[in-house]
Amino acid sequence: MTERIYVNVNSDFDSTGYMRPRTITWSDGRTFRIEAVKDFRPASSLGRGRTGDCYTVVIRGEERRLFFEKSSELFAARVGRWFVERDI
């Protein structure tokens, strides 16, 4: 079983609209640079009727999965939010 940990992520957008995460910041203020994006794929199994994307990223030399959960159209000013999963 896993739980979602929502995090702050700084990202860039290129001219094609691709969103590339650059740093991740935990709720305690620790910030880590994302060294590389190894993979990107749609993650339609996010549940709660939402779609999203899964990025396989490298942080401090280790591969991690970082998810982007797209917001519903009810909140036009909110594009989505980022989370990581933790085993519980």
C-alpha positions as a Markdown table, in Angstrom:
| # | Residue | x | y | z |
|---|---|---|---|---|
| 1 | Met | 0.0 | 0.0 | 0.0 |
| 2 | Thr | 1.3 | 3.5 | -0.8 |
| 3 | Glu | 0.4 | 7.0 | 0.2 |
| 4 | Arg | 0.8 | 10.2 | -1.8 |
| 5 | Ile | 3.2 | 12.9 | -0.6 |
| 6 | Tyr | 2.5 | 16.2 | -2.4 |
| 7 | Val | 5.6 | 18.2 | -3.0 |
| 8 | Asn | 6.6 | 21.5 | -4.6 |
| 9 | Val | 8.3 | 21.2 | -8.0 |
| 10 | Asn | 10.0 | 23.8 | -10.1 |
| 11 | Ser | 9.8 | 23.0 | -13.8 |
| 12 | Asp | 10.5 | 24.5 | -17.2 |
| 13 | Phe | 8.4 | 24.3 | -20.3 |
| 14 | Asp | 10.0 | 24.1 | -23.7 |
| 15 | Ser | 8.7 | 25.5 | -27.0 |
| 16 | Thr | 6.7 | 22.3 | -27.7 |
| 17 | Gly | 4.9 | 22.5 | -24.3 |
| 18 | Tyr | 6.9 | 19.7 | -22.7 |
| 19 | Met | 7.1 | 20.2 | -18.9 |
| 20 | Arg | 10.5 | 19.3 | -17.4 |
| 21 | Pro | 10.8 | 19.1 | -13.6 |
| 22 | Arg | 14.0 | 20.8 | -12.3 |
| 23 | Thr | 13.9 | 20.7 | -8.5 |
| 24 | Ile | 11.8 | 19.1 | -5.8 |
| 25 | Thr | 11.1 | 20.7 | -2.4 |
| 26 | Trp | 9.8 | 18.7 | 0.6 |
| 27 | Ser | 7.5 | 20.2 | 3.2 |
| 28 | Asp | 10.4 | 20.6 | 5.5 |
| 29 | Gly | 12.2 | 23.0 | 3.1 |
| 30 | Arg | 14.8 | 20.6 | 1.7 |
| 31 | Thr | 15.3 | 21.1 | -2.0 |
| 32 | Phe | 16.9 | 18.6 | -4.4 |
| 33 | Arg | 18.0 | 19.1 | -8.0 |
| 34 | Ile | 16.6 | 16.7 | -10.5 |
| 35 | Glu | 19.7 | 15.6 | -12.4 |
| 36 | Ala | 18.0 | 13.9 | -15.3 |
| 37 | Val | 14.6 | 12.8 | -16.6 |
| 38 | Lys | 15.0 | 9.2 | -17.7 |
| 39 | Asp | 11.4 | 8.5 | -18.8 |
| 40 | Phe | 8.1 | 10.1 | -19.2 |
| 41 | Arg | 4.7 | 8.4 | -19.7 |
| 42 | Pro | 1.0 | 9.0 | -19.1 |
| 43 | Ala | -0.2 | 7.6 | -15.8 |
| 44 | Ser | -3.9 | 7.1 | -16.2 |
| 45 | Ser | -4.2 | 4.9 | -13.1 |
| 46 | Leu | -3.9 | 7.8 | -10.7 |
| 47 | Gly | -7.4 | 7.1 | -9.5 |
| 48 | Arg | -10.0 | 9.6 | -8.3 |
| 49 | Gly | -11.1 | 10.1 | -11.9 |
| 50 | Arg | -7.9 | 12.1 | -12.7 |
| 51 | Thr | -5.2 | 11.5 | -15.3 |
| 52 | Gly | -1.6 | 12.4 | -15.0 |
| 53 | Asp | 2.0 | 11.7 | -15.9 |
| 54 | Cys | 4.8 | 9.7 | -14.4 |
| 55 | Tyr | 8.4 | 10.9 | -14.7 |
| 56 | Thr | 11.3 | 8.7 | -13.9 |
| 57 | Val | 13.9 | 11.1 | -12.5 |
| 58 | Val | 17.4 | 10.9 | -11.1 |
| 59 | Ile | 17.9 | 12.7 | -7.7 |
| 60 | Arg | 21.3 | 12.3 | -6.0 |
| 61 | Gly | 22.2 | 9.5 | -8.3 |
| 62 | Glu | 19.1 | 7.4 | -7.6 |
| 63 | Glu | 16.1 | 6.8 | -9.9 |
| 64 | Arg | 12.7 | 7.9 | -8.4 |
| 65 | Arg | 9.2 | 8.2 | -9.8 |
| 66 | Leu | 7.6 | 11.6 | -9.7 |
| 67 | Phe | 3.9 | 12.0 | -10.6 |
| 68 | Phe | 2.0 | 14.9 | -12.0 |
| 69 | Glu | -1.7 | 14.7 | -11.3 |
| 70 | Lys | -3.7 | 16.9 | -13.7 |
| 71 | Ser | -6.5 | 19.0 | -12.1 |
| 72 | Ser | -10.1 | 18.7 | -13.2 |
| 73 | Glu | -11.4 | 21.4 | -15.6 |
| 74 | Leu | -13.4 | 22.8 | -12.7 |
| 75 | Phe | -10.3 | 24.7 | -11.5 |
| 76 | Ala | -9.0 | 26.4 | -14.6 |
| 77 | Ala | -6.3 | 28.3 | -12.7 |
| 78 | Arg | -4.8 | 25.0 | -11.3 |
| 79 | Val | -3.0 | 22.9 | -13.9 |
| 80 | Gly | -2.2 | 20.1 | -11.5 |
| 81 | Arg | 0.1 | 19.1 | -8.6 |
| 82 | Trp | 3.1 | 16.9 | -8.1 |
| 83 | Phe | 3.5 | 13.9 | -5.7 |
| 84 | Val | 5.7 | 11.0 | -4.9 |
| 85 | Glu | 4.6 | 7.7 | -3.4 |
| 86 | Arg | 5.7 | 6.3 | -0.1 |
| 87 | Asp | 5.1 | 2.7 | 1.0 |
| 88 | Ile | 3.1 | 2.5 | 4.2 |
